Amino acid sequence: MKKLNFLKAVPAAFLILFCFSACKSLEQSIPAVDAMAVLEDDSAVYFKIPVAKHSEFAKKLLCSAVPGLTEDNADYLIPKVNTMCAGLGKIGAKSLSSRVQVSVDGYLPPIAVNAALTEKNGWKMKKSSVSAKISGISVPCVYYERKDTDFKLGLASLKNVVFAKDIDPLLKHYSAQLDSLYENGTVLQPEKNWTNSTYNWMASASDDIRFCVLYPQAFIKNLLGVELNFAIANARGTFIEKEDDFILSIEIEFQNNLVVNAAKAFLSLYYGKSVSFETSANVLKVANISLSQEKVLNLISGNIK
């Protein structure tokens, strides 16, 4: 009973930081949830960035996405981040800015959180209604908000951070995934919208920036710079960093295999000989498309308003 009274009396923010950082053994026992698995499964477009291989790009993305975050703060945070994922738009919505979700895994020491997310920097900490069960104890998640943006930054744990206008769905996803990891060591995969092959491809380890498009018409035109007037089922691809630019490779799956050659001819006319093509059944693979770093950065962060 005394323990319950103590837990009720301790502010939520202090409790979560105590549970995640004051006790070293508990901190090490909490598994990091895969950043992709925390996102909702009905976004139009997904990105996955292995931060260690793209640290400068990830820093620019973080600073552009999180209001008030300085480059000095980002320099301190980036080495602590493993993977940064983003879900843009929603299946059926016309605009990618209709919903933006960002999910990060790694380990953010309390000193890093305290240095970056201060009231002096415009952030105010609050308790979420969503809790995560840690060693049998239900611990409330906390989030940070600012007056100059509708986006909130949620601290699911010091190993998982989310960023969205509505963070409760992400925190609930985190809690469910954490329970699954504790119970059987597995990640819960989406039950709809995704194919197993696409999800497994996105979830697998890679040094390149990966993306997949579940609702293509909302994104393909911005990506390729030209509108494809063909019915597209889905698409996926990679951005390979080369000096200050990126090389895009993309696989586009069409709903009708009769349009594959027509799409190839159209893109060949648009790009000329600078790109290469490969076709199979209803899939068109396009490689060696050069994009500036600013273009790729804007593709991911340009919808955050």
Secondary structure in CASP SS format (residue, H / E / C, confidence):
PFRMAT SS
TARGET T0000
AUTHOR 0000-0000-0000
METHOD secondary structure of the structure
MODEL  1
M C 1.00
K H 1.00
K H 1.00
L H 1.00
N H 1.00
F H 1.00
L H 1.00
K H 1.00
A H 1.00
V C 1.00
P C 1.00
A H 1.00
A H 1.00
F H 1.00
L H 1.00
I H 1.00
L H 1.00
F H 1.00
C H 1.00
F H 1.00
S H 1.00
A H 1.00
C C 1.00
K H 1.00
S H 1.00
L H 1.00
E H 1.00
Q H 1.00
S H 1.00
I C 1.00
P C 1.00
A C 1.00
V C 1.00
D C 1.00
A H 1.00
M H 1.00
A H 1.00
V H 1.00
L C 1.00
E C 1.00
D C 1.00
D C 1.00
S C 1.00
A C 1.00
V E 1.00
Y E 1.00
F E 1.00
K E 1.00
I E 1.00
P E 1.00
V H 1.00
A H 1.00
K H 1.00
H H 1.00
S H 1.00
E H 1.00
F H 1.00
A H 1.00
K H 1.00
K H 1.00
L H 1.00
L H 1.00
C H 1.00
S H 1.00
A H 1.00
V C 1.00
P C 1.00
G C 1.00
L C 1.00
T C 1.00
E H 1.00
D H 1.00
N H 1.00
A H 1.00
D H 1.00
Y H 1.00
L H 1.00
I H 1.00
P H 1.00
K H 1.00
V E 1.00
N E 1.00
T E 1.00
M E 1.00
C E 1.00
A E 1.00
G E 1.00
L E 1.00
G C 1.00
K C 1.00
I C 1.00
G C 1.00
A C 1.00
K C 1.00
S C 1.00
L H 1.00
S H 1.00
S H 1.00
R C 1.00
V E 1.00
Q E 1.00
V E 1.00
S E 1.00
V E 1.00
D E 1.00
G E 1.00
Y C 1.00
L C 1.00
P C 1.00
P H 1.00
I H 1.00
A H 1.00
V H 1.00
N H 1.00
A H 1.00
A H 1.00
L C 1.00
T C 1.00
E C 1.00
K C 1.00
N C 1.00
G C 1.00
W C 1.00
K E 1.00
M E 1.00
K E 1.00
K E 1.00
S E 1.00
S E 1.00
V E 1.00
S E 1.00
A E 1.00
K E 1.00
I E 1.00
S C 1.00
G C 1.00
I E 1.00
S E 1.00
V E 1.00
P E 1.00
C E 1.00
V E 1.00
Y E 1.00
Y E 1.00
E E 1.00
R C 1.00
K C 1.00
D C 1.00
T C 1.00
D C 1.00
F C 1.00
K E 1.00
L E 1.00
G E 1.00
L E 1.00
A E 1.00
S E 1.00
L C 1.00
K C 1.00
N E 1.00
V E 1.00
V E 1.00
F E 1.00
A E 1.00
K C 1.00
D C 1.00
I C 1.00
D H 1.00
P H 1.00
L H 1.00
L H 1.00
K H 1.00
H H 1.00
Y H 1.00
S H 1.00
A H 1.00
Q H 1.00
L H 1.00
D H 1.00
S H 1.00
L H 1.00
Y H 1.00
E H 1.00
N H 1.00
G C 1.00
T C 1.00
V C 1.00
L C 1.00
Q C 1.00
P C 1.00
E C 1.00
K C 1.00
N C 1.00
W C 1.00
T C 1.00
N H 1.00
S H 1.00
T H 1.00
Y H 1.00
N H 1.00
W H 1.00
M H 1.00
A H 1.00
S C 1.00
A C 1.00
S C 1.00
D C 1.00
D C 1.00
I E 1.00
R E 1.00
F E 1.00
C E 1.00
V E 1.00
L C 1.00
Y C 1.00
P H 1.00
Q H 1.00
A H 1.00
F C 1.00
I H 1.00
K H 1.00
N H 1.00
L H 1.00
L H 1.00
G C 1.00
V C 1.00
E C 1.00
L C 1.00
N C 1.00
F C 1.00
A C 1.00
I E 1.00
A E 1.00
N E 1.00
A E 1.00
R E 1.00
G E 1.00
T E 1.00
F E 1.00
I E 1.00
E E 1.00
K E 1.00
E C 1.00
D C 1.00
D E 1.00
F E 1.00
I E 1.00
L E 1.00
S E 1.00
I E 1.00
E E 1.00
I E 1.00
E E 1.00
F E 1.00
Q C 1.00
N C 1.00
N H 1.00
L H 1.00
V H 1.00
V H 1.00
N H 1.00
A H 1.00
A H 1.00
K H 1.00
A H 1.00
F H 1.00
L H 1.00
S H 1.00
L H 1.00
Y H 1.00
Y H 1.00
G H 1.00
K H 1.00
S H 1.00
V C 1.00
S E 1.00
F E 1.00
E E 1.00
T E 1.00
S E 1.00
A C 1.00
N C 1.00
V E 1.00
L E 1.00
K E 1.00
V E 1.00
A E 1.00
N E 1.00
I E 1.00
S E 1.00
L E 1.00
S E 1.00
Q H 1.00
E H 1.00
K H 1.00
V H 1.00
L H 1.00
N H 1.00
L H 1.00
I H 1.00
S H 1.00
G C 1.00
N C 1.00
I C 1.00
K C 1.00
END
